[in-house]
Amino acid sequence: MGRRVAALAAGDRRFELVAAMEAGGHEALGADLGSLCGAGAMGVAVSEHLQGSPDVIVDFSTPEGTLHWLGVARDRGIALVTGTTGMTDSHRAAVADAAS
């Protein structure tokens, strides 16, 4: 899902993709985001750490990944949009708490 979202954003001039994150050990680490999503090389390497200062983090990961990026977003004052599924009540409560 994340690659599709990246491809759509790359094709829309209203968006600028400035970072791409994956979990440690993921096979995509170091790869160019544009090449991965079929948009052509864009000079944004996939990293396990947030690079730059985005306006928003778009998260399509795991419930645990969402909690990680939620903490990063909160600490850095960055908005977070998540499409992650499979969250438990405690995951949803953490997201709701951060949103308030």
Secondary structure as UniProt FT lines:
FT   HELIX           2..10
FT   TURN            13..14
FT   STRAND          20..21
FT   TURN            24..25
FT   TURN            27..30
FT   HELIX           33..37
FT   STRAND          45..47
FT   STRAND          56..59
FT   HELIX           63..76
FT   STRAND          79..82
FT   HELIX           89..99
//
